[in-house]
Amino acid sequence: MKASEIRSKSKEELSEELLSLRKEQFNLRLQRATGQMTRPHEYSRVRKSIARVKTVIAEIENQGEGK
């Protein structure tokens, strides 16, 4: 997911997106631990997406404080 797509969402939508990414990360972690992971690059993609979403959420919260 691109940063421009993330920035167009509301804070509630971002929270839902973060929750689904965390669940996906958990499932990928389990697959990696059991040796069933078919696409190892997916784990790093999910980690980066989580970081992007958390960054945008922090930006939205900081904008609220500045007003």
OpenMM code with the backbone's topology and positions (N, CA, C; nanometers):
from openmm import Vec3, app, unit

residues = "MET LYS ALA SER GLU ILE ARG SER LYS SER LYS GLU GLU LEU SER GLU GLU LEU LEU SER LEU ARG LYS GLU GLN PHE ASN LEU ARG LEU GLN ARG ALA THR GLY GLN MET THR ARG PRO HIS GLU TYR SER ARG VAL ARG LYS SER ILE ALA ARG VAL LYS THR VAL ILE ALA GLU ILE GLU ASN GLN GLY GLU GLY LYS".split()
positions = [
    Vec3(0.0833, -0.1166, 0.0000),
    Vec3(0.0000, 0.0000, 0.0000),
    Vec3(0.0888, 0.1244, 0.0000),
    Vec3(0.0543, 0.2180, -0.0849),
    Vec3(0.1347, 0.3388, -0.0962),
    Vec3(0.0948, 0.4410, 0.0090),
    Vec3(0.1869, 0.5301, 0.0382),
    Vec3(0.1629, 0.6315, 0.1410),
    Vec3(0.0492, 0.7249, 0.0995),
    Vec3(0.0360, 0.7537, -0.0292),
    Vec3(-0.0726, 0.8411, -0.0746),
    Vec3(-0.2085, 0.7770, -0.0511),
    Vec3(-0.2180, 0.6450, -0.0662),
    Vec3(-0.3419, 0.5742, -0.0380),
    Vec3(-0.3730, 0.5781, 0.1112),
    Vec3(-0.2696, 0.5659, 0.1912),
    Vec3(-0.2884, 0.5649, 0.3368),
    Vec3(-0.3329, 0.7025, 0.3851),
    Vec3(-0.2744, 0.8072, 0.3327),
    Vec3(-0.3062, 0.9424, 0.3769),
    Vec3(-0.4496, 0.9830, 0.3433),
    Vec3(-0.5105, 0.9189, 0.2449),
    Vec3(-0.6470, 0.9545, 0.2055),
    Vec3(-0.7518, 0.8928, 0.2969),
    Vec3(-0.7120, 0.8066, 0.3901),
    Vec3(-0.8061, 0.7392, 0.4796),
    Vec3(-0.8210, 0.8148, 0.6105),
    Vec3(-0.9339, 0.7896, 0.6770),
    Vec3(-0.9580, 0.8516, 0.8067),
    Vec3(-0.8830, 0.7734, 0.9154),
    Vec3(-0.8811, 0.8294, 1.0349),
    Vec3(-0.8096, 0.7653, 1.1455),
    Vec3(-0.8733, 0.6313, 1.1823),
    Vec3(-1.0060, 0.6222, 1.1757),
    Vec3(-1.0752, 0.4974, 1.2072),
    Vec3(-1.0404, 0.3897, 1.1048),
    Vec3(-1.0378, 0.4281, 0.9771),
    Vec3(-1.0025, 0.3334, 0.8718),
    Vec3(-0.8588, 0.2861, 0.8880),
    Vec3(-0.7718, 0.3780, 0.9282),
    Vec3(-0.6321, 0.3416, 0.9499),
    Vec3(-0.6172, 0.2461, 1.0673),
    Vec3(-0.6967, 0.2651, 1.1697),
    Vec3(-0.6918, 0.1742, 1.2847),
    Vec3(-0.7351, 0.0339, 1.2442),
    Vec3(-0.8386, 0.0252, 1.1617),
    Vec3(-0.8838, -0.1049, 1.1119),
    Vec3(-0.7778, -0.1685, 1.0233),
    Vec3(-0.7152, -0.0882, 0.9396),
    Vec3(-0.6091, -0.1374, 0.8512),
    Vec3(-0.4911, -0.1887, 0.9338),
    Vec3(-0.4562, -0.1164, 1.0390),
    Vec3(-0.3463, -0.1575, 1.1261),
    Vec3(-0.3774, -0.2910, 1.1933),
    Vec3(-0.5001, -0.3075, 1.2377),
    Vec3(-0.5406, -0.4329, 1.3008),
    Vec3(-0.5298, -0.5499, 1.2026),
    Vec3(-0.5751, -0.5298, 1.0803),
    Vec3(-0.5687, -0.6389, 0.9818),
    Vec3(-0.4238, -0.6699, 0.9437),
    Vec3(-0.3391, -0.5667, 0.9367),
    Vec3(-0.1980, -0.5906, 0.9067),
    Vec3(-0.1294, -0.6656, 1.0207),
    Vec3(-0.1643, -0.6340, 1.1448),
    Vec3(-0.1067, -0.7055, 1.2591),
    Vec3(-0.1461, -0.8526, 1.2576),
    Vec3(-0.2719, -0.8808, 1.2209),
    Vec3(-0.3174, -1.0195, 1.2118),
    Vec3(-0.2417, -1.0929, 1.1010),
    Vec3(-0.2246, -1.0238, 0.9884),
    Vec3(-0.1498, -1.0845, 0.8781),
    Vec3(-0.0052, -1.1107, 0.9188),
    Vec3(0.0548, -1.0173, 0.9920),
    Vec3(0.1913, -1.0344, 1.0390),
    Vec3(0.2013, -1.1548, 1.1326),
    Vec3(0.1040, -1.1714, 1.2198),
    Vec3(0.1029, -1.2848, 1.3117),
    Vec3(0.0956, -1.4161, 1.2345),
    Vec3(0.0059, -1.4222, 1.1363),
    Vec3(-0.0070, -1.5438, 1.0560),
    Vec3(0.1212, -1.5751, 0.9790),
    Vec3(0.1842, -1.4715, 0.9245),
    Vec3(0.3098, -1.4932, 0.8520),
    Vec3(0.4205, -1.5386, 0.9466),
    Vec3(0.4209, -1.4858, 1.0689),
    Vec3(0.5204, -1.5263, 1.1667),
    Vec3(0.5042, -1.6735, 1.2025),
    Vec3(0.3788, -1.7170, 1.2166),
    Vec3(0.3534, -1.8578, 1.2449),
    Vec3(0.3983, -1.9461, 1.1285),
    Vec3(0.3695, -1.9024, 1.0066),
    Vec3(0.4115, -1.9789, 0.8892),
    Vec3(0.5629, -1.9904, 0.8824),
    Vec3(0.6305, -1.8800, 0.9146),
    Vec3(0.7765, -1.8810, 0.9106),
    Vec3(0.8327, -1.9743, 1.0165),
    Vec3(0.7720, -1.9759, 1.1338),
    Vec3(0.8212, -2.0599, 1.2429),
    Vec3(0.8023, -2.2081, 1.2145),
    Vec3(0.6947, -2.2407, 1.1432),
    Vec3(0.6673, -2.3812, 1.1141),
    Vec3(0.7263, -2.4271, 0.9815),
    Vec3(0.7895, -2.3357, 0.9083),
    Vec3(0.8523, -2.3716, 0.7824),
    Vec3(0.7563, -2.3806, 0.6658),
    Vec3(0.6375, -2.3250, 0.6778),
    Vec3(0.5378, -2.3312, 0.5724),
    Vec3(0.5331, -2.2060, 0.4862),
    Vec3(0.6199, -2.1113, 0.5104),
    Vec3(0.6150, -1.9842, 0.4388),
    Vec3(0.6605, -2.0028, 0.2945),
    Vec3(0.5725, -1.9673, 0.2006),
    Vec3(0.6054, -1.9841, 0.0591),
    Vec3(0.6634, -1.8571, -0.0010),
    Vec3(0.6250, -1.7410, 0.0542),
    Vec3(0.6757, -1.6135, 0.0022),
    Vec3(0.7356, -1.5330, 0.1164),
    Vec3(0.8652, -1.5497, 0.1420),
    Vec3(0.9283, -1.4823, 0.2567),
    Vec3(0.9266, -1.3296, 0.2481),
    Vec3(0.9177, -1.2742, 0.1283),
    Vec3(0.9187, -1.1288, 0.1135),
    Vec3(0.7913, -1.0645, 0.1679),
    Vec3(0.6862, -1.1408, 0.1858),
    Vec3(0.5604, -1.0874, 0.2364),
    Vec3(0.5742, -1.0355, 0.3795),
    Vec3(0.6578, -1.1002, 0.4594),
    Vec3(0.6745, -1.0575, 0.5986),
    Vec3(0.7322, -0.9162, 0.6055),
    Vec3(0.8333, -0.8883, 0.5244),
    Vec3(0.8919, -0.7534, 0.5273),
    Vec3(0.7962, -0.6513, 0.4671),
    Vec3(0.7153, -0.6918, 0.3694),
    Vec3(0.6182, -0.6006, 0.3095),
    Vec3(0.5149, -0.5586, 0.4139),
    Vec3(0.4698, -0.6542, 0.4940),
    Vec3(0.3704, -0.6252, 0.5972),
    Vec3(0.4307, -0.5368, 0.7054),
    Vec3(0.5549, -0.5634, 0.7447),
    Vec3(0.6208, -0.4806, 0.8461),
    Vec3(0.6307, -0.3355, 0.8006),
    Vec3(0.6661, -0.3154, 0.6745),
    Vec3(0.6779, -0.1790, 0.6218),
    Vec3(0.5422, -0.1108, 0.6125),
    Vec3(0.4398, -0.1870, 0.5771),
    Vec3(0.3051, -0.1301, 0.5705),
    Vec3(0.2571, -0.0879, 0.7088),
    Vec3(0.2866, -0.1681, 0.8097),
    Vec3(0.2501, -0.1332, 0.9472),
    Vec3(0.3193, -0.0025, 0.9870),
    Vec3(0.4454, 0.0106, 0.9528),
    Vec3(0.5200, 0.1325, 0.9863),
    Vec3(0.4596, 0.2543, 0.9162),
    Vec3(0.4195, 0.2376, 0.7910),
    Vec3(0.3581, 0.3493, 0.7177),
    Vec3(0.2271, 0.3922, 0.7830),
    Vec3(0.1445, 0.2952, 0.8175),
    Vec3(0.0148, 0.3267, 0.8778),
    Vec3(0.0353, 0.3945, 1.0125),
    Vec3(0.1269, 0.3434, 1.0944),
    Vec3(0.1519, 0.4039, 1.2247),
    Vec3(0.2060, 0.5460, 1.2112),
    Vec3(0.2875, 0.5706, 1.1091),
    Vec3(0.3411, 0.7043, 1.0861),
    Vec3(0.2298, 0.8019, 1.0513),
    Vec3(0.1392, 0.7617, 0.9648),
    Vec3(0.0295, 0.8495, 0.9248),
    Vec3(-0.0648, 0.8738, 1.0421),
    Vec3(-0.0900, 0.7723, 1.1234),
    Vec3(-0.1738, 0.7909, 1.2424),
    Vec3(-0.1090, 0.8927, 1.3366),
    Vec3(0.0215, 0.8834, 1.3546),
    Vec3(0.0927, 0.9788, 1.4404),
    Vec3(0.0856, 1.1202, 1.3825),
    Vec3(0.0956, 1.1324, 1.2505),
    Vec3(0.0851, 1.2646, 1.1874),
    Vec3(-0.0529, 1.3250, 1.2100),
    Vec3(-0.1568, 1.2413, 1.1978),
    Vec3(-0.2940, 1.2900, 1.2184),
    Vec3(-0.3112, 1.3345, 1.3626),
    Vec3(-0.2589, 1.2580, 1.4571),
    Vec3(-0.2702, 1.2955, 1.5979),
    Vec3(-0.1935, 1.4226, 1.6281),
    Vec3(-0.0783, 1.4414, 1.5669),
    Vec3(0.0000, 1.5631, 1.5903),
    Vec3(-0.0658, 1.6849, 1.5291),
    Vec3(-0.1359, 1.6680, 1.4181),
    Vec3(-0.2088, 1.7803, 1.3582),
    Vec3(-0.3211, 1.8254, 1.4479),
    Vec3(-0.3837, 1.7298, 1.5168),
    Vec3(-0.4917, 1.7644, 1.6091),
    Vec3(-0.4419, 1.8450, 1.7277),
    Vec3(-0.3211, 1.8166, 1.7724),
    Vec3(-0.2633, 1.8890, 1.8870),
    Vec3(-0.2229, 2.0298, 1.8471),
    Vec3(-0.1833, 2.0477, 1.7224),
    Vec3(-0.1368, 2.1784, 1.6771),
    Vec3(-0.2467, 2.2795, 1.6584),
    Vec3(-0.3701, 2.2341, 1.6485),
    Vec3(-0.4820, 2.3275, 1.6245),
    Vec3(-0.5314, 2.3914, 1.7493),
] * unit.nanometer
topology = app.Topology()
chain = topology.addChain("A")
for resn in residues:
    res = topology.addResidue(resn, chain)
    for name in ("N", "CA", "C"):
        topology.addAtom(name, app.Element.getBySymbol(name[0]), res)
